[in-house]
Amino acid sequence: MTSDPIDRTGLRPEFWTRPLADLTPAEWEALCDGCGKCCLNKLEDEDTGEVALTRIACRLFDDSTCRCSSYETRLKYVPECVVLTPETLPKVVYFFPETCAYRRLHERRALPSWHPLLTGDPMSPHLAGASLMDETLSELQVHEDDWEDHIIDEPLGDER
């Protein structure tokens, strides 16, 4: 039996074409495109289940990098943060952005053309206009009653 080749990052070539449950922890984490949209607060309509995206970001979100400032210890500070795994994904997938690799692969759709795994460039989501880099407000700045005033359309980049 031959094993899959692994590159210097510890990732198998085109690992994202495999079933999500078969990915290694490093491959699972590498699916994240760094757009930061999962860290934006959302509003869910109780009647329709429709989820609206706001430009109000989690208090741990670093707007300049589109990454969590305390990813490894985030649950200590934000216990309601979703820990995304192949097991939890089906229950929360509706809450993730349309361009999210986890959602797209779960729904058997391809990665967006600007995804860093395809381009080799970690800046590609930002260059494609698919993130909100430097465009968010912290949840510490905006009262929850005012979040409706900050509903936005999801930036999709070139994936329409």
TORPAMAR-854347 format. One line per 4 residues: number of its first residue (from 1); for each residue x, y, z of N, C-alpha, C, O. Coordinates in nm, 2 decimals. Layout:
N
NUM	X/Y/Z/X/Y/Z/X/Y/Z/X/Y/Z  ...
end
This chain:
160
1	0.08/-0.12/0.00/0.00/0.00/0.00/0.09/0.12/0.00/0.18/0.14/0.08  0.06/0.22/-0.09/0.14/0.34/-0.10/0.06/0.45/-0.02/-0.06/0.46/-0.02  0.14/0.53/0.05/0.07/0.64/0.12/0.07/0.76/0.03/0.15/0.78/-0.06  -0.02/0.85/0.06/-0.02/0.98/-0.01/0.10/1.06/0.01/0.14/1.07/0.13
5	0.15/1.13/-0.09/0.26/1.22/-0.07/0.22/1.34/0.02/0.10/1.38/0.00  0.30/1.38/0.10/0.27/1.50/0.19/0.38/1.60/0.16/0.50/1.57/0.16  0.33/1.73/0.14/0.43/1.83/0.11/0.49/1.89/0.24/0.46/1.84/0.35  0.58/1.99/0.23/0.65/2.04/0.35/0.56/2.10/0.45/0.60/2.11/0.57
9	0.44/2.13/0.41/0.34/2.19/0.51/0.27/2.08/0.59/0.19/2.10/0.68  0.28/1.95/0.54/0.21/1.84/0.61/0.08/1.81/0.54/-0.01/1.74/0.60  0.05/1.87/0.43/-0.07/1.86/0.36/-0.06/1.77/0.23/0.04/1.78/0.16  -0.16/1.69/0.21/-0.16/1.61/0.09/-0.21/1.69/-0.03/-0.29/1.78/-0.01
13	-0.16/1.66/-0.15/-0.20/1.74/-0.27/-0.35/1.73/-0.28/-0.41/1.62/-0.27  -0.41/1.84/-0.31/-0.56/1.85/-0.34/-0.64/1.77/-0.23/-0.74/1.71/-0.26  -0.60/1.78/-0.11/-0.67/1.72/0.00/-0.82/1.76/0.01/-0.90/1.68/0.06  -0.85/1.88/-0.04/-0.99/1.93/-0.03/-1.08/1.85/-0.12/-1.20/1.87/-0.11
17	-1.03/1.76/-0.20/-1.12/1.68/-0.29/-1.16/1.55/-0.21/-1.25/1.48/-0.26  -1.11/1.53/-0.10/-1.14/1.41/-0.01/-1.26/1.44/0.07/-1.30/1.55/0.09  -1.33/1.33/0.12/-1.44/1.35/0.22/-1.38/1.43/0.34/-1.27/1.41/0.39  -1.46/1.53/0.39/-1.42/1.61/0.50/-1.38/1.53/0.62/-1.29/1.56/0.69
21	-1.45/1.42/0.65/-1.42/1.33/0.76/-1.28/1.27/0.75/-1.23/1.22/0.85  -1.22/1.26/0.63/-1.09/1.20/0.61/-0.98/1.29/0.62/-0.86/1.25/0.61  -1.00/1.42/0.64/-0.89/1.52/0.65/-0.82/1.51/0.78/-0.88/1.48/0.89  -0.69/1.54/0.78/-0.61/1.55/0.90/-0.65/1.68/0.97/-0.70/1.77/0.90
25	-0.61/1.70/1.09/-0.64/1.83/1.16/-0.57/1.94/1.08/-0.63/2.05/1.07  -0.45/1.93/1.03/-0.38/2.03/0.96/-0.46/2.06/0.83/-0.47/2.18/0.79  -0.51/1.96/0.76/-0.58/1.98/0.64/-0.71/2.05/0.67/-0.75/2.14/0.59  -0.78/2.01/0.77/-0.91/2.08/0.81/-0.89/2.23/0.84/-0.96/2.31/0.78
29	-0.78/2.26/0.91/-0.75/2.40/0.94/-0.72/2.48/0.81/-0.75/2.59/0.80  -0.65/2.41/0.72/-0.60/2.48/0.60/-0.72/2.51/0.50/-0.70/2.59/0.41  -0.83/2.45/0.53/-0.95/2.49/0.44/-0.99/2.63/0.46/-1.05/2.69/0.37  -0.97/2.69/0.58/-1.01/2.82/0.61/-0.94/2.92/0.51/-0.81/2.91/0.50
33	-1.01/3.00/0.44/-0.96/3.10/0.35/-0.91/3.23/0.41/-0.85/3.31/0.34  -0.95/3.25/0.54/-0.90/3.37/0.60/-0.99/3.49/0.57/-0.94/3.61/0.59  -1.11/3.47/0.52/-1.19/3.59/0.49/-1.25/3.66/0.62/-1.28/3.78/0.61  -1.26/3.58/0.73/-1.31/3.64/0.85/-1.46/3.65/0.87/-1.51/3.69/0.97
37	-1.53/3.61/0.76/-1.68/3.63/0.77/-1.75/3.54/0.87/-1.85/3.57/0.92  -1.68/3.43/0.91/-1.74/3.35/1.02/-1.74/3.42/1.15/-1.81/3.38/1.24  -1.65/3.51/1.17/-1.63/3.59/1.29/-1.72/3.71/1.30/-1.72/3.78/1.40  -1.80/3.73/1.20/-1.89/3.84/1.20/-2.02/3.80/1.27/-2.07/3.68/1.25
41	-2.08/3.89/1.34/-2.21/3.85/1.41/-2.32/3.85/1.31/-2.32/3.93/1.21  -2.41/3.76/1.32/-2.52/3.74/1.23/-2.65/3.75/1.31/-2.66/3.73/1.43  -2.75/3.79/1.23/-2.89/3.80/1.29/-2.97/3.69/1.22/-2.97/3.69/1.09  -3.04/3.61/1.29/-3.13/3.51/1.23/-3.27/3.54/1.26/-3.32/3.57/1.37
45	-3.35/3.54/1.15/-3.49/3.57/1.15/-3.56/3.45/1.21/-3.55/3.34/1.16  -3.63/3.46/1.33/-3.69/3.35/1.40/-3.80/3.28/1.31/-3.82/3.16/1.33  -3.86/3.36/1.23/-3.97/3.30/1.15/-3.93/3.23/1.03/-3.98/3.12/0.99  -3.83/3.29/0.96/-3.79/3.23/0.83/-3.66/3.15/0.84/-3.63/3.07/0.75
49	-3.58/3.17/0.94/-3.45/3.11/0.96/-3.34/3.17/0.87/-3.23/3.13/0.87  -3.38/3.28/0.80/-3.28/3.35/0.72/-3.18/3.42/0.81/-3.21/3.47/0.91  -3.05/3.41/0.76/-2.94/3.46/0.84/-2.88/3.58/0.77/-2.85/3.58/0.65  -2.88/3.69/0.84/-2.82/3.82/0.78/-2.68/3.84/0.84/-2.66/3.83/0.96
53	-2.59/3.88/0.76/-2.46/3.91/0.80/-2.45/4.06/0.84/-2.51/4.14/0.78  -2.37/4.09/0.95/-2.35/4.22/0.99/-2.20/4.25/0.97/-2.12/4.16/0.96  -2.16/4.38/0.98/-2.02/4.41/0.98/-1.97/4.42/1.12/-1.86/4.48/1.14  -2.05/4.37/1.22/-2.01/4.37/1.36/-1.93/4.24/1.39/-1.98/4.13/1.38
57	-1.80/4.26/1.42/-1.72/4.14/1.44/-1.70/4.10/1.59/-1.72/4.19/1.68  -1.68/3.98/1.61/-1.64/3.92/1.74/-1.53/4.01/1.81/-1.45/4.06/1.74  -1.54/4.02/1.93/-1.44/4.10/2.01/-1.30/4.05/1.99/-1.20/4.13/2.01  -1.28/3.93/1.95/-1.14/3.88/1.93/-1.09/3.89/1.79/-0.98/3.85/1.76
61	-1.18/3.93/1.70/-1.15/3.94/1.56/-1.05/4.05/1.53/-1.07/4.17/1.58  -0.94/4.02/1.46/-0.84/4.12/1.42/-0.87/4.17/1.28/-0.85/4.09/1.18  -0.93/4.28/1.27/-0.98/4.34/1.14/-0.87/4.36/1.04/-0.90/4.35/0.92  -0.75/4.37/1.08/-0.64/4.40/0.98/-0.58/4.27/0.92/-0.52/4.27/0.82
65	-0.61/4.15/0.99/-0.56/4.02/0.94/-0.67/3.93/0.90/-0.65/3.83/0.84  -0.79/3.96/0.94/-0.91/3.88/0.92/-0.89/3.74/0.99/-0.94/3.64/0.94  -0.83/3.75/1.11/-0.81/3.62/1.19/-0.84/3.65/1.33/-0.85/3.77/1.38  -0.87/3.54/1.41/-0.90/3.55/1.55/-0.77/3.59/1.62/-0.66/3.53/1.59
69	-0.77/3.68/1.71/-0.65/3.72/1.78/-0.61/3.63/1.89/-0.50/3.63/1.94  -0.70/3.53/1.93/-0.68/3.43/2.03/-0.74/3.30/1.99/-0.80/3.24/2.07  -0.71/3.26/1.87/-0.77/3.14/1.82/-0.77/3.01/1.91/-0.87/2.95/1.93  -0.65/2.98/1.96/-0.63/2.86/2.04/-0.70/2.87/2.17/-0.74/2.77/2.23
73	-0.72/2.99/2.23/-0.79/3.01/2.36/-0.92/3.08/2.35/-0.97/3.13/2.45  -0.98/3.09/2.23/-1.10/3.17/2.21/-1.22/3.13/2.29/-1.29/3.22/2.34  -1.23/3.00/2.32/-1.35/2.96/2.40/-1.34/3.01/2.54/-1.44/3.02/2.61  -1.22/3.04/2.59/-1.21/3.09/2.73/-1.27/3.23/2.73/-1.33/3.27/2.83
77	-1.26/3.31/2.62/-1.32/3.44/2.62/-1.45/3.45/2.55/-1.53/3.54/2.58  -1.48/3.36/2.45/-1.60/3.36/2.38/-1.66/3.22/2.38/-1.64/3.15/2.28  -1.72/3.18/2.49/-1.76/3.04/2.50/-1.87/3.00/2.39/-1.88/2.88/2.36  -1.94/3.10/2.33/-2.03/3.06/2.23/-1.97/3.05/2.09/-2.04/3.02/2.00
81	-1.84/3.07/2.08/-1.78/3.05/1.95/-1.79/2.90/1.90/-1.78/2.81/1.98  -1.82/2.89/1.78/-1.85/2.75/1.72/-1.71/2.69/1.70/-1.62/2.74/1.64  -1.70/2.56/1.75/-1.58/2.48/1.72/-1.63/2.39/1.60/-1.71/2.30/1.62  -1.57/2.43/1.48/-1.62/2.36/1.36/-1.54/2.23/1.34/-1.41/2.23/1.34
85	-1.61/2.12/1.33/-1.55/1.99/1.31/-1.64/1.92/1.20/-1.75/1.96/1.17  -1.59/1.81/1.14/-1.67/1.74/1.05/-1.81/1.69/1.12/-1.91/1.68/1.05  -1.80/1.67/1.25/-1.92/1.63/1.32/-2.02/1.74/1.34/-2.14/1.73/1.34  -1.97/1.86/1.38/-2.06/1.98/1.41/-2.10/2.05/1.28/-2.20/2.12/1.28
89	-2.03/2.04/1.17/-2.06/2.11/1.05/-2.20/2.10/1.00/-2.26/2.20/0.97  -2.26/1.98/0.99/-2.40/1.97/0.94/-2.50/2.05/1.02/-2.60/2.09/0.97  -2.47/2.07/1.15/-2.57/2.14/1.24/-2.56/2.29/1.23/-2.66/2.36/1.25  -2.44/2.34/1.18/-2.42/2.48/1.18/-2.39/2.54/1.04/-2.37/2.66/1.03
93	-2.39/2.45/0.94/-2.34/2.50/0.81/-2.43/2.61/0.76/-2.37/2.70/0.68  -2.55/2.62/0.79/-2.64/2.73/0.74/-2.59/2.86/0.79/-2.63/2.97/0.73  -2.52/2.87/0.89/-2.48/2.99/0.96/-2.35/3.04/0.90/-2.30/3.15/0.93  -2.28/2.96/0.81/-2.15/3.00/0.76/-2.17/3.07/0.62/-2.27/3.05/0.55
97	-2.08/3.16/0.59/-2.09/3.23/0.46/-2.10/3.14/0.34/-2.05/3.03/0.34  -2.16/3.19/0.23/-2.18/3.12/0.11/-2.04/3.08/0.05/-2.03/2.98/-0.02  -1.94/3.16/0.07/-1.81/3.13/0.01/-1.72/3.05/0.09/-1.61/3.01/0.05  -1.76/3.01/0.21/-1.68/2.93/0.31/-1.65/2.80/0.25/-1.74/2.72/0.21
101	-1.52/2.76/0.26/-1.48/2.63/0.20/-1.55/2.51/0.27/-1.59/2.42/0.21  -1.56/2.53/0.40/-1.63/2.42/0.48/-1.77/2.40/0.43/-1.82/2.29/0.41  -1.84/2.51/0.42/-1.98/2.50/0.37/-1.99/2.45/0.22/-2.07/2.36/0.19  -1.90/2.50/0.14/-1.91/2.46/0.00/-1.87/2.32/-0.02/-1.94/2.25/-0.10
105	-1.77/2.27/0.05/-1.74/2.13/0.04/-1.84/2.04/0.10/-1.87/1.93/0.04  -1.90/2.08/0.21/-2.01/2.00/0.27/-2.13/1.99/0.17/-2.19/1.89/0.16  -2.15/2.10/0.10/-2.26/2.10/0.00/-2.22/2.05/-0.14/-2.29/2.06/-0.24  -2.10/1.99/-0.14/-2.04/1.93/-0.26/-2.02/2.03/-0.38/-2.05/2.00/-0.49
109	-1.98/2.15/-0.34/-1.95/2.25/-0.44/-1.80/2.28/-0.44/-1.73/2.24/-0.34  -1.75/2.33/-0.54/-1.60/2.36/-0.55/-1.56/2.48/-0.47/-1.64/2.56/-0.43  -1.43/2.49/-0.44/-1.38/2.60/-0.37/-1.39/2.72/-0.46/-1.39/2.71/-0.59  -1.41/2.84/-0.41/-1.41/2.96/-0.49/-1.27/2.97/-0.56/-1.17/2.93/-0.51
113	-1.27/3.03/-0.68/-1.15/3.04/-0.76/-1.04/3.12/-0.69/-0.92/3.10/-0.73  -1.08/3.21/-0.60/-0.98/3.29/-0.53/-0.93/3.22/-0.40/-0.84/3.28/-0.33  -0.97/3.10/-0.37/-0.93/3.04/-0.24/-0.78/3.02/-0.24/-0.72/2.98/-0.34  -0.71/3.05/-0.13/-0.56/3.04/-0.12/-0.51/2.90/-0.16/-0.40/2.89/-0.21
117	-0.59/2.79/-0.14/-0.54/2.66/-0.17/-0.53/2.65/-0.32/-0.45/2.57/-0.37  -0.61/2.72/-0.40/-0.60/2.72/-0.54/-0.50/2.82/-0.60/-0.44/2.80/-0.70  -0.49/2.94/-0.53/-0.41/3.04/-0.59/-0.26/3.04/-0.53/-0.17/3.09/-0.59  -0.25/2.98/-0.41/-0.12/2.98/-0.35/-0.09/3.11/-0.28/0.02/3.13/-0.23
121	-0.19/3.20/-0.27/-0.17/3.34/-0.22/-0.27/3.36/-0.10/-0.39/3.37/-0.13  -0.22/3.37/0.02/-0.31/3.39/0.13/-0.38/3.53/0.12/-0.48/3.54/0.20  -0.34/3.62/0.04/-0.41/3.75/0.02/-0.52/3.74/-0.08/-0.60/3.84/-0.10  -0.53/3.63/-0.15/-0.63/3.62/-0.26/-0.77/3.65/-0.22/-0.84/3.71/-0.30
125	-0.82/3.61/-0.11/-0.96/3.64/-0.07/-0.98/3.79/-0.06/-1.09/3.85/-0.10  -0.88/3.86/-0.01/-0.89/4.00/0.01/-0.88/4.08/-0.12/-0.95/4.17/-0.14  -0.79/4.03/-0.20/-0.77/4.09/-0.33/-0.89/4.07/-0.42/-0.92/4.16/-0.51  -0.96/3.96/-0.40/-1.08/3.93/-0.48/-1.20/4.00/-0.43/-1.31/4.00/-0.49
129	-1.19/4.07/-0.32/-1.31/4.14/-0.26/-1.40/4.05/-0.18/-1.52/4.08/-0.17  -1.35/3.94/-0.14/-1.44/3.84/-0.07/-1.43/3.85/0.08/-1.49/3.77/0.15  -1.35/3.94/0.14/-1.34/3.95/0.28/-1.39/4.09/0.32/-1.42/4.18/0.24  -1.38/4.12/0.45/-1.41/4.25/0.51/-1.29/4.31/0.58/-1.31/4.38/0.68
133	-1.17/4.28/0.53/-1.05/4.33/0.59/-1.06/4.48/0.60/-1.09/4.55/0.51  -1.03/4.53/0.72/-1.03/4.67/0.76/-1.17/4.74/0.74/-1.18/4.86/0.72  -1.28/4.66/0.74/-1.41/4.72/0.72/-1.51/4.68/0.83/-1.63/4.70/0.81  -1.47/4.63/0.94/-1.56/4.58/1.05/-1.56/4.67/1.17/-1.47/4.76/1.18
137	-1.66/4.66/1.25/-1.67/4.72/1.38/-1.67/4.61/1.49/-1.72/4.51/1.46  -1.60/4.64/1.60/-1.60/4.54/1.71/-1.74/4.54/1.78/-1.81/4.64/1.79  -1.78/4.42/1.82/-1.90/4.41/1.90/-1.90/4.49/2.02/-2.00/4.52/2.08  -1.78/4.53/2.07/-1.76/4.61/2.19/-1.79/4.76/2.16/-1.81/4.84/2.25
141	-1.80/4.79/2.03/-1.83/4.93/1.99/-1.98/4.96/1.96/-2.02/5.07/1.96  -2.05/4.85/1.93/-2.19/4.87/1.89/-2.28/4.79/1.98/-2.27/4.67/2.00  -2.38/4.86/2.03/-2.48/4.79/2.12/-2.56/4.69/2.03/-2.59/4.72/1.92  -2.59/4.57/2.09/-2.66/4.47/2.02/-2.79/4.51/1.96/-2.83/4.46/1.85
145	-2.86/4.60/2.02/-2.98/4.66/1.97/-2.97/4.73/1.84/-3.06/4.75/1.76  -2.84/4.77/1.81/-2.82/4.85/1.69/-2.75/4.76/1.58/-2.72/4.82/1.47  -2.74/4.63/1.60/-2.67/4.55/1.49/-2.75/4.55/1.36/-2.69/4.54/1.26  -2.88/4.56/1.37/-2.96/4.56/1.25/-2.92/4.68/1.16/-2.94/4.66/1.03
149	-2.87/4.78/1.21/-2.83/4.90/1.13/-2.70/4.87/1.05/-2.66/4.95/0.97  -2.64/4.75/1.08/-2.51/4.72/1.02/-2.52/4.59/0.94/-2.42/4.53/0.91  -2.64/4.55/0.89/-2.66/4.44/0.80/-2.59/4.47/0.67/-2.61/4.58/0.61  -2.52/4.37/0.61/-2.46/4.39/0.48/-2.48/4.27/0.40/-2.53/4.16/0.44
153	-2.46/4.28/0.27/-2.46/4.17/0.18/-2.32/4.10/0.19/-2.22/4.17/0.21  -2.32/3.97/0.17/-2.19/3.90/0.18/-2.10/3.94/0.06/-2.15/3.93/-0.05  -1.98/3.98/0.09/-1.89/4.01/-0.02/-1.84/3.87/-0.08/-1.79/3.79/-0.01  -1.87/3.85/-0.21/-1.85/3.72/-0.27/-1.72/3.71/-0.35/-1.69/3.61/-0.40
157	-1.66/3.83/-0.38/-1.55/3.82/-0.47/-1.60/3.79/-0.61/-1.70/3.85/-0.64  -1.53/3.71/-0.68/-1.58/3.68/-0.82/-1.67/3.56/-0.82/-1.70/3.50/-0.93  -1.72/3.51/-0.70/-1.80/3.39/-0.70/-1.95/3.44/-0.68/-1.99/3.45/-0.57  -2.02/3.46/-0.79/-2.16/3.51/-0.78/-2.25/3.40/-0.82/-2.37/3.42/-0.82
end
